[in-house]
Amino acid sequence: MFQQFAKLSTPPYYAVIFSSLRTPEDRGYGAMADRMLELATQQPGYLGAESARDPAGFGITVSYWLSMESISDWKANAEHKIAQESGRRDWYAHYELRIARVERAYSK
C-alpha cells in the first residue's frame, strides 16, 4: 500500500510520472498494482512512490529512483513487462509517462 508521502533522500534523483485513465473493469488491476509496488520496493535504486486516483478513473503515480539505470532496469523487469502489457490491453484507456530529474525538494 502507498504511503501518502514518499520518504526520499536528498536530490538529485529521478521521478517517473505515470498519468493514466483507467477502464471501468478491474480485471485483476488491484492485485497487480499491489504486486508491482511490492516488486518495485525490491528493486535496486527504488526510493518510494506516491499515487492518487479520482472517482472518474484518472490517476497519477509518481515513483522515485536513484538513477536512470535503475529506471531502465525496472522497465525491463520480466514481471513488470507482463503488467505493462496487461495495462495496455486491459486497464488503461490512455496513459502518459514522463521522467524528470529532481534537482531540489523541500517540504513543510
Secondary structure as GFF3:
##gff-version 3
##sequence-region A 1 108
A	DSSP	beta_strand	13	22	.	.	.	ID=ss1
A	DSSP	alpha_helix	29	40	.	.	.	ID=ss2
A	DSSP	beta_strand	46	53	.	.	.	ID=ss3
A	DSSP	beta_strand	58	65	.	.	.	ID=ss4
A	DSSP	alpha_helix	68	76	.	.	.	ID=ss5
A	DSSP	alpha_helix	78	86	.	.	.	ID=ss6
A	DSSP	pi_helix	87	91	.	.	.	ID=ss7
A	DSSP	beta_strand	92	102	.	.	.	ID=ss8
###
